[in-house]
Amino acid sequence: MQCRSHGENPHQEHAFLLAWKEACNSSDYPSVLLVPEGKTYLLMPVSFSGPCRAATITATIKGTLEAPTNRSVWLDRDLREWITFDNIDRLHVLGGGTLNGNGHEWWISSCKTNKSMRCVTGPTALYFRRCTHLVVEGLQIRDSMQMHVAIAYSWKVHVSRLLITAPGWSPNTDGIHVSNSREVLISGCIISTGDDCISIVTGSMFVQATGIFCGPGHGISIGSLGANKSWAHVSDVLVERATLVGTTNGVRIKTWQGGGGFAERITFQDISMHNVTNPVIIDQNYCDSKTPCHEQGSAVAINNIRYRNIRGTSSSRLAINFVCSNSVHCDGIVMQDISLVGEGTYVSCYYMNARVLELGYNFPYCRAAM
């Protein structure tokens, strides 16, 4: 089913929903929903829901979808998503097209940009919830209000060849955010935003990110985990063949004090860093809060973390920094064949409350903080 323009009507959500209903209920194999090339659609917040009769649905986005610039569209109805796909099996979202979140008004009104503003959660541009056997490929997603792509409560997901862009100063504009999902593969993506290029949070297992370019942004992160004394778990994550340029962090694990659970069996390997401020970091005392975070008697446990073949340059003196909790130490950290040098300065590696094993050749050599 092709989405068609309707004369002077500036909003296309009704046409999209009609096209979706026809594609979802079709007995044809495969069923296709097409956004034509060379056309631009102003699309209000819309949710495409299943379950569907169609054995497979392919949403081919070749044109441009534009989000409304007026924040009240979301705030008046307390909406936190722009385009949502929910409870669909064997969905393919393919493209060549563009999703433009028009996020500028959200960024300048953020409490992180303007301390006098009330903190409001902005919408995610493209949200996949409860999807199985999901393929997302070849889209350009830019200037989201907050996160660009979110994958939640999903299984067997492959995201590839996405171009995700937003200014480096845009707050909370994570590229790809994974939560409560299993068997997720993210490959061949270019991500330049104002927050984490990829963030992997609680409930996520067997996640692989490969062939990723990241920068600017806050790097590739596990977490944050354990906020508000919550229980969190992430396991069996592989990040490999990544290039990070000019990011504030490289590969990072971040957890709040007071939480519970674990982050374990996580590998970062074959990674190139260029002018990265904190290339390798574990922070069990993460605190993204206006009020100070006090030391707690519990923490998310961090175990079996491997760093292998990580090379490049650090723009800060502390290239490798493991700051672990006094109550729950980091255990089973392996550093193998690490080579990080300074941008004209000597660099170092420190760790606190962590058990670190070094294999092969490593520079800088790690020593415990005194």
VOPAGU-2260 file (C-alpha; in pm, 1 decimal, decimal comma):
REM VOPAGU-2260
SITE   aa  ch    i         X         Y         Z
SITE  MET   A    0       0,0       0,0       0,0
SITE  GLN   A    1     140,5     340,2     -98,0
SITE  CYS   A    2     105,2     643,2     128,5
SITE  ARG   A    3     -40,0     924,9     -80,9
SITE  SER   A    4     -53,1    1299,8     -43,1
SITE  HIS   A    5    -398,4    1442,4      19,7
SITE  GLY   A    6    -416,1    1784,8    -145,0
SITE  GLU   A    7    -380,8    2070,5      98,9
SITE  ASN   A    8    -394,6    1854,0     412,9
SITE  PRO   A    9     -59,8    1922,8     585,3
SITE  HIS   A   10     -83,0    1622,2     818,7
SITE  GLN   A   11     -55,9    1270,8     681,8
SITE  GLU   A   12    -108,6    1047,3     983,2
SITE  HIS   A   13    -457,3     933,7     874,1
SITE  ALA   A   14    -330,3     827,8     531,8
SITE  PHE   A   15     -39,6     645,7     694,6
SITE  LEU   A   16    -266,4     465,1     940,7
SITE  LEU   A   17    -503,8     358,2     662,9
SITE  ALA   A   18    -210,0     229,0     460,1
SITE  TRP   A   19     -77,0      47,9     767,7
SITE  LYS   A   20    -412,9    -113,3     842,7
SITE  GLU   A   21    -434,7    -247,2     488,6
SITE  ALA   A   22     -76,5    -377,8     494,7
SITE  CYS   A   23    -113,4    -529,4     843,0
SITE  ASN   A   24    -434,9    -711,7     757,8
SITE  SER   A   25    -322,3    -828,8     416,0
SITE  SER   A   26    -289,0   -1199,1     345,5
SITE  ASP   A   27     -46,5   -1122,8      65,2
SITE  TYR   A   28     311,3   -1233,6     109,4
SITE  PRO   A   29     499,7   -1011,4     156,3
SITE  SER   A   30     292,2    -705,2     245,2
SITE  VAL   A   31     447,4    -365,3     160,9
SITE  LEU   A   32     387,0     -10,3     282,0
SITE  LEU   A   33     564,2     249,1      64,8
SITE  VAL   A   34     658,9     611,3     136,9
SITE  PRO   A   35     741,7     734,8    -216,4
SITE  GLU   A   36    1072,2     891,4    -313,4
SITE  GLY   A   37    1084,8    1266,4    -374,6
SITE  LYS   A   38     795,6    1349,0    -140,5
SITE  THR   A   39     796,4    1512,6     204,6
SITE  TYR   A   40     527,9    1437,6     462,2
SITE  LEU   A   41     458,5    1630,2     782,8
SITE  LEU   A   42     372,7    1344,7    1015,0
SITE  MET   A   43     207,6    1389,6    1354,5
SITE  PRO   A   44     289,5    1136,1    1631,2
SITE  VAL   A   45     172,4     798,7    1505,1
SITE  SER   A   46     174,0     438,4    1628,3
SITE  PHE   A   47     169,4     138,6    1393,6
SITE  SER   A   48      45,4    -156,4    1597,5
SITE  GLY   A   49      12,1    -529,8    1556,3
SITE  PRO   A   50     -33,7    -817,0    1570,7
SITE  CYS   A   51     -76,7    -844,1    1194,7
SITE  ARG   A   52    -223,4   -1107,8     962,9
SITE  ALA   A   53      56,1   -1048,2     711,7
SITE  ALA   A   54     339,5   -1297,5     749,3
SITE  THR   A   55     592,7   -1022,3     676,5
SITE  ILE   A   56     551,6    -645,9     647,4
SITE  THR   A   57     804,7    -426,5     469,3
SITE  ALA   A   58     777,8     -53,6     534,8
SITE  THR   A   59     988,4     108,4     263,7
SITE  ILE   A   60    1065,4     473,0     340,2
SITE  LYS   A   61    1213,4     644,9      37,1
SITE  GLY   A   62    1071,1     992,9      95,3
SITE  THR   A   63    1113,3    1233,2     388,3
SITE  LEU   A   64     908,4    1233,1     707,3
SITE  GLU   A   65     910,1    1558,3     906,0
SITE  ALA   A   66     808,8    1592,5    1271,0
SITE  PRO   A   67     605,6    1896,0    1381,8
SITE  THR   A   68     821,7    2173,5    1525,9
SITE  ASN   A   69     558,1    2271,6    1785,9
SITE  ARG   A   70     637,5    2103,0    2120,1
SITE  SER   A   71     274,4    2127,2    2232,8
SITE  VAL   A   72     184,6    1847,9    1988,3
SITE  TRP   A   73     351,6    1611,5    2237,7
SITE  LEU   A   74     326,3    1801,3    2564,6
SITE  ASP   A   75     -51,0    1857,2    2545,6
SITE  ARG   A   76    -107,8    1481,3    2514,5
SITE  ASP   A   77     192,0    1368,4    2723,3
SITE  LEU   A   78     338,3    1175,1    2429,8
SITE  ARG   A   79     699,6    1057,8    2429,9
SITE  GLU   A   80     732,9     898,5    2087,1
SITE  TRP   A   81     703,0    1023,5    1731,4
SITE  ILE   A   82     689,9     709,5    1512,3
SITE  THR   A   83     620,6     384,4    1696,0
SITE  PHE   A   84     604,4      23,5    1577,2
SITE  ASP   A   85     450,8    -198,9    1844,8
SITE  ASN   A   86     390,9    -573,7    1876,2
SITE  ILE   A   87     483,2    -678,2    1521,5
SITE  ASP   A   88     652,9    -996,1    1403,1
SITE  ARG   A   89     877,2    -998,7    1094,0
SITE  LEU   A   90     874,7    -625,2    1029,7
SITE  HIS   A   91    1129,6    -481,5     786,5
SITE  VAL   A   92    1177,8    -103,0     786,6
SITE  LEU   A   93    1395,5     -22,7     487,3
SITE  GLY   A   94    1485,0     293,2     318,7
SITE  GLY   A   95    1704,1     540,4     164,0
SITE  GLY   A   96    1462,0     795,4     306,8
SITE  THR   A   97    1493,2    1045,4     590,3
SITE  LEU   A   98    1324,8    1097,2     927,2
SITE  ASN   A   99    1370,0    1456,4    1044,5
SITE  GLY   A  100    1281,8    1512,7    1409,8
SITE  ASN   A  101    1313,5    1893,8    1395,4
SITE  GLY   A  102    1444,8    1885,8    1750,7
SITE  HIS   A  103    1587,2    2236,7    1783,2
SITE  GLU   A  104    1299,3    2373,7    1995,7
SITE  TRP   A  105    1337,3    2080,7    2234,2
SITE  TRP   A  106    1712,4    2128,8    2269,3
SITE  ILE   A  107    1700,0    2500,3    2350,7
SITE  SER   A  108    1420,2    2432,8    2601,7
SITE  SER   A  109    1607,3    2149,8    2775,1
SITE  CYS   A  110    1703,9    2188,6    3140,1
SITE  LYS   A  111    2050,5    2067,2    3038,2
SITE  THR   A  112    2086,3    2359,3    2798,0
SITE  ASN   A  113    1902,7    2616,2    3010,3
SITE  LYS   A  114    1917,8    2548,4    3385,0
SITE  SER   A  115    1609,0    2762,9    3444,9
SITE  MET   A  116    1386,4    2534,1    3235,2
SITE  ARG   A  117    1175,0    2253,3    3377,6
SITE  CYS   A  118    1314,0    1909,1    3294,4
SITE  VAL   A  119    1085,7    1737,8    3041,1
SITE  THR   A  120    1144,4    1405,4    2866,0
SITE  GLY   A  121    1145,1    1467,4    2492,6
SITE  PRO   A  122    1004,5    1227,1    2232,6
SITE  THR   A  123    1202,1     946,8    2072,5
SITE  ALA   A  124    1198,0     973,2    1692,6
SITE  LEU   A  125    1169,1     602,7    1602,9
SITE  TYR   A  126    1054,9     355,1    1866,9
SITE  PHE   A  127    1030,2     -24,0    1828,4
SITE  ARG   A  128     848,8    -200,6    2110,5
SITE  ARG   A  129     771,7    -574,5    2140,1
SITE  CYS   A  130     893,1    -651,3    1787,8
SITE  THR   A  131    1040,4    -987,6    1687,0
SITE  HIS   A  132    1251,7   -1078,2    1382,7
SITE  LEU   A  133    1291,0    -703,9    1317,5
SITE  VAL   A  134    1510,0    -557,3    1040,0
SITE  VAL   A  135    1583,2    -183,3    1019,5
SITE  GLU   A  136    1813,8     -80,8     736,6
SITE  GLY   A  137    1935,3     211,2     530,6
SITE  LEU   A  138    1756,5     508,1     690,1
SITE  GLN   A  139    1881,8     856,0     768,4
SITE  ILE   A  140    1748,4     983,4    1102,3
SITE  ARG   A  141    1840,2    1333,4    1208,0
SITE  ASP   A  142    1778,9    1601,2    1467,4
SITE  SER   A  143    1559,2    1395,4    1697,4
SITE  MET   A  144    1393,9    1572,7    1988,5
SITE  GLN   A  145    1562,0    1327,6    2225,1
SITE  MET   A  146    1669,6     969,2    2144,2
SITE  HIS   A  147    1681,3     884,3    1773,7
SITE  VAL   A  148    1610,4     508,6    1772,9
SITE  ALA   A  149    1487,5     298,9    2067,2
SITE  ILE   A  150    1453,2     -79,1    2073,9
SITE  ALA   A  151    1260,1    -214,9    2373,6
SITE  TYR   A  152    1119,8    -554,7    2474,1
SITE  SER   A  153    1223,1    -694,4    2136,2
SITE  TRP   A  154    1390,8   -1014,3    2015,7
SITE  LYS   A  155    1604,7   -1101,5    1714,4
SITE  VAL   A  156    1672,8    -751,2    1583,4
SITE  HIS   A  157    1913,2    -641,9    1309,0
SITE  VAL   A  158    1979,3    -269,9    1264,8
SITE  SER   A  159    2219,8    -179,6     985,6
SITE  ARG   A  160    2349,8     107,2     772,6
SITE  LEU   A  161    2177,3     386,5     962,4
SITE  LEU   A  162    2304,1     743,6     937,0
SITE  ILE   A  163    2209,1     922,2    1259,1
SITE  THR   A  164    2302,5    1287,9    1300,2
SITE  ALA   A  165    2239,5    1576,0    1540,6
SITE  PRO   A  166    2459,4    1863,6    1662,1
SITE  GLY   A  167    2716,8    1778,1    1926,2
SITE  TRP   A  168    2553,4    2022,6    2169,5
SITE  SER   A  169    2202,7    1870,9    2142,3
SITE  PRO   A  170    2114,2    1716,6    2483,1
SITE  ASN   A  171    1999,4    1356,4    2536,8
SITE  THR   A  172    2001,0    1275,4    2164,7
SITE  ASP   A  173    2126,7     915,7    2194,8
SITE  GLY   A  174    2171,6     745,5    1859,1
SITE  ILE   A  175    2050,1     388,3    1926,3
SITE  HIS   A  176    1911,4     291,1    2268,1
SITE  VAL   A  177    1856,9     -76,8    2354,6
SITE  SER   A  178    1656,2    -189,7    2658,3
SITE  ASN   A  179    1499,8    -519,5    2768,5
SITE  SER   A  180    1587,7    -682,7    2436,2
SITE  ARG   A  181    1771,5    -999,0    2332,2
SITE  GLU   A  182    1975,1   -1098,9    2028,1
SITE  VAL   A  183    2025,7    -751,8    1886,4
SITE  LEU   A  184    2280,8    -686,5    1610,8
SITE  ILE   A  185    2376,2    -328,6    1520,6
SITE  SER   A  186    2610,4    -305,9    1223,6
SITE  GLY   A  187    2761,1     -55,3     982,7
SITE  CYS   A  188    2607,1     257,7    1136,8
SITE  ILE   A  189    2739,5     614,1    1138,2
SITE  ILE   A  190    2624,5     803,0    1448,6
SITE  SER   A  191    2700,8    1167,5    1527,9
SITE  THR   A  192    2490,4    1311,6    1811,5
SITE  GLY   A  193    2497,1    1502,7    2139,7
SITE  ASP   A  194    2477,0    1198,9    2367,1
SITE  ASP   A  195    2567,0     828,3    2357,3
SITE  CYS   A  196    2605,9     691,7    2006,2
SITE  ILE   A  197    2481,4     358,4    2139,4
SITE  SER   A  198    2340,7     300,9    2488,4
SITE  ILE   A  199    2258,4     -46,4    2618,5
SITE  VAL   A  200    2054,7     -57,4    2937,3
SITE  THR   A  201    1877,9    -298,2    3168,4
SITE  GLY   A  202    1724,5    -623,0    3046,5
SITE  SER   A  203    1949,0    -642,4    2740,5
SITE  MET   A  204    2134,3    -965,3    2658,0
SITE  PHE   A  205    2330,1   -1094,2    2358,7
SITE  VAL   A  206    2379,2    -753,9    2198,7
SITE  GLN   A  207    2645,4    -703,4    1930,6
SITE  ALA   A  208    2754,8    -370,0    1781,6
SITE  THR   A  209    3000,4    -399,4    1494,5
SITE  GLY   A  210    3143,5    -161,5    1236,3
SITE  ILE   A  211    3024,3     153,3    1416,2
SITE  PHE   A  212    3150,7     507,8    1353,5
SITE  CYS   A  213    3082,4     738,4    1648,9
SITE  GLY   A  214    3151,4    1109,4    1680,2
SITE  PRO   A  215    3071,6    1358,9    1805,1
SITE  GLY   A  216    2885,9    1224,3    2104,4
SITE  HIS   A  217    2936,9    1058,9    2440,5
SITE  GLY   A  218    3069,1     730,2    2305,1
SITE  ILE   A  219    2933,8     375,4    2336,4
SITE  SER   A  220    2783,4     305,7    2678,2
SITE  ILE   A  221    2654,0      23,7    2890,0
SITE  GLY   A  222    2409,3     206,8    3113,7
SITE  SER   A  223    2334,6     399,8    3298,6
SITE  LEU   A  224    2216,2     121,9    3530,8
SITE  GLY   A  225    2063,9     117,3    3879,4
SITE  ALA   A  226    1913,8     466,8    3899,8
SITE  ASN   A  227    1678,1     532,5    4191,6
SITE  LYS   A  228    1795,7     215,7    4366,8
SITE  SER   A  229    1658,6      -3,6    4087,3
SITE  TRP   A  230    1771,1    -356,2    3996,3
SITE  ALA   A  231    1938,7    -378,8    3654,8
SITE  HIS   A  232    2108,4    -641,9    3442,1
SITE  VAL   A  233    2300,6    -641,2    3114,2
SITE  SER   A  234    2500,1    -939,2    2989,9
SITE  ASP   A  235    2675,6   -1090,6    2687,8
SITE  VAL   A  236    2756,2    -773,2    2495,6
SITE  LEU   A  237    3016,3    -747,7    2218,7
SITE  VAL   A  238    3131,1    -412,3    2079,1
SITE  GLU   A  239    3384,7    -457,5    1799,6
SITE  ARG   A  240    3537,8    -277,6    1502,1
SITE  ALA   A  241    3430,6      66,2    1621,0
SITE  THR   A  242    3588,6     402,4    1539,7
SITE  LEU   A  243    3537,4     690,9    1780,8
SITE  VAL   A  244    3643,2    1044,1    1688,3
SITE  GLY   A  245    3629,4    1347,1    1917,8
SITE  THR   A  246    3386,1    1192,3    2165,5
SITE  THR   A  247    3370,3    1278,1    2535,6
SITE  ASN   A  248    3390,5     907,6    2622,4
SITE  GLY   A  249    3505,0     603,2    2432,9
SITE  VAL   A  250    3370,3     275,0    2570,6
SITE  ARG   A  251    3196,7     327,0    2902,2
SITE  ILE   A  252    3009,2     135,5    3171,1
SITE  LYS   A  253    2812,3     362,6    3404,0
SITE  THR   A  254    2609,2     265,1    3709,3
SITE  TRP   A  255    2445,8     457,6    3991,5
SITE  GLN   A  256    2523,2     390,3    4355,3
SITE  GLY   A  257    2240,8     228,9    4549,2
SITE  GLY   A  258    2125,6       5,4    4265,6
SITE  GLY   A  259    2145,1    -371,8    4240,2
SITE  GLY   A  260    2197,3    -639,2    3975,3
SITE  PHE   A  261    2489,2    -693,9    3741,2
SITE  ALA   A  262    2666,5    -604,5    3418,0
SITE  GLU   A  263    2873,7    -900,1    3304,1
SITE  ARG   A  264    3039,5   -1078,3    3010,6
SITE  ILE   A  265    3099,8    -759,8    2812,9
SITE  THR   A  266    3376,0    -734,1    2550,0
SITE  PHE   A  267    3514,1    -427,0    2373,0
SITE  GLN   A  268    3759,7    -521,5    2098,7
SITE  ASP   A  269    3924,9    -393,4    1780,8
SITE  ILE   A  270    3843,3     -30,7    1855,0
SITE  SER   A  271    4011,7     282,0    1720,0
SITE  MET   A  272    4007,1     606,3    1921,3
SITE  HIS   A  273    4098,2     951,8    1789,5
SITE  ASN   A  274    4109,3    1250,7    2026,2
SITE  VAL   A  275    3871,2    1089,1    2276,7
SITE  THR   A  276    3850,1    1251,0    2622,1
SITE  ASN   A  277    3786,5     936,8    2831,9
SITE  PRO   A  278    3874,6     643,1    2606,4
SITE  VAL   A  279    3811,5     356,8    2853,3
SITE  ILE   A  280    3601,2     417,4    3162,1
SITE  ILE   A  281    3401,2     231,2    3424,2
SITE  ASP   A  282    3211,2     458,8    3660,7
SITE  GLN   A  283    3019,7     289,2    3941,4
SITE  ASN   A  284    2956,1     630,7    4097,4
SITE  TYR   A  285    2768,4     779,2    3801,7
SITE  CYS   A  286    2552,3    1079,1    3899,0
SITE  ASP   A  287    2350,8    1271,5    3640,4
SITE  SER   A  288    2155,2    1474,1    3895,2
SITE  LYS   A  289    2112,4    1832,8    4010,4
SITE  THR   A  290    2152,6    1712,3    4369,2
SITE  PRO   A  291    2470,7    1538,6    4487,4
SITE  CYS   A  292    2476,5    1157,4    4491,9
SITE  HIS   A  293    2592,1    1021,2    4827,2
SITE  GLU   A  294    2778,6     695,2    4875,0
SITE  GLN   A  295    2547,9     395,8    4913,1
SITE  GLY   A  296    2590,7      48,8    5055,3
SITE  SER   A  297    2494,8    -129,2    4733,3
SITE  ALA   A  298    2583,5    -110,7    4364,8
SITE  VAL   A  299    2533,0    -286,5    4032,6
SITE  ALA   A  300    2801,8    -557,7    4018,9
SITE  ILE   A  301    3043,8    -537,8    3724,2
SITE  ASN   A  302    3210,1    -867,6    3630,3
SITE  ASN   A  303    3403,8   -1025,9    3343,1
SITE  ILE   A  304    3477,4    -721,4    3129,0
SITE  ARG   A  305    3734,5    -763,5    2851,2
SITE  TYR   A  306    3914,2    -490,8    2654,8
SITE  ARG   A  307    4121,4    -614,1    2359,9
SITE  ASN   A  308    4309,4    -435,1    2081,2
SITE  ILE   A  309    4204,9     -79,4    2161,1
SITE  ARG   A  310    4431,0     180,8    2002,0
SITE  GLY   A  311    4446,4     553,2    1942,0
SITE  THR   A  312    4476,8     888,4    2114,2
SITE  SER   A  313    4337,8    1039,2    2433,1
SITE  SER   A  314    4276,8    1412,2    2470,3
SITE  SER   A  315    4299,6    1382,1    2850,5
SITE  ARG   A  316    4578,3    1260,5    3077,4
SITE  LEU   A  317    4364,4     980,5    3220,7
SITE  ALA   A  318    4312,0     746,1    2927,1
SITE  ILE   A  319    4185,3     447,9    3129,2
SITE  ASN   A  320    3986,3     499,9    3447,1
SITE  PHE   A  321    3807,3     233,8    3651,6
SITE  VAL   A  322    3622,7     394,6    3943,4
SITE  CYS   A  323    3446,1     113,6    4123,9
SITE  SER   A  324    3226,5     106,7    4430,7
SITE  ASN   A  325    3362,7      61,8    4782,1
SITE  SER   A  326    3079,5    -180,9    4854,0
SITE  VAL   A  327    3076,1    -389,6    4532,0
SITE  HIS   A  328    3414,7    -402,4    4360,0
SITE  CYS   A  329    3464,9    -459,0    3986,0
SITE  ASP   A  330    3592,3    -809,3    3923,3
SITE  GLY   A  331    3744,8    -990,9    3627,0
SITE  ILE   A  332    3859,6    -694,9    3415,9
SITE  VAL   A  333    4100,7    -807,9    3144,1
SITE  MET   A  334    4316,3    -561,3    2947,5
SITE  GLN   A  335    4486,2    -710,2    2641,4
SITE  ASP   A  336    4690,3    -531,6    2372,8
SITE  ILE   A  337    4590,3    -174,6    2459,1
SITE  SER   A  338    4781,6     117,3    2309,1
SITE  LEU   A  339    4657,6     466,3    2395,6
SITE  VAL   A  340    4879,1     771,5    2374,0
SITE  GLY   A  341    4824,5    1138,8    2448,4
SITE  GLU   A  342    4761,3    1425,6    2212,3
SITE  GLY   A  343    5096,4    1581,5    2298,8
SITE  THR   A  344    5080,6    1473,5    2663,4
SITE  TYR   A  345    5163,2    1171,9    2877,0
SITE  VAL   A  346    4864,6     949,9    2960,7
SITE  SER   A  347    4795,4     719,2    3251,1
SITE  CYS   A  348    4566,9     440,9    3372,6
SITE  TYR   A  349    4425,4     419,3    3723,6
SITE  TYR   A  350    4182,7     191,2    3894,6
SITE  MET   A  351    4009,2     186,4    4230,5
SITE  ASN   A  352    3831,6    -111,1    4388,0
SITE  ALA   A  353    3887,6    -322,8    4077,5
SITE  ARG   A  354    4065,2    -648,0    3998,2
SITE  VAL   A  355    4252,7    -598,4    3669,9
SITE  LEU   A  356    4447,5    -860,2    3473,1
SITE  GLU   A  357    4681,5    -735,8    3199,7
SITE  LEU   A  358    4775,7    -959,7    2905,0
SITE  GLY   A  359    4997,8    -891,8    2606,0
SITE  TYR   A  360    5137,5    -541,2    2556,5
SITE  ASN   A  361    4948,6    -258,7    2724,9
SITE  PHE   A  362    5011,2     113,1    2736,1
SITE  PRO   A  363    4948,7     292,7    2958,3
SITE  TYR   A  364    5016,0      30,0    3220,9
SITE  CYS   A  365    4746,2      22,3    3489,7
SITE  ARG   A  366    4814,2      77,0    3855,4
SITE  ALA   A  367    4581,7     105,2    4150,8
SITE  ALA   A  368    4486,9     452,6    4268,1
SITE  MET   A  369    4636,7     536,5    4607,2
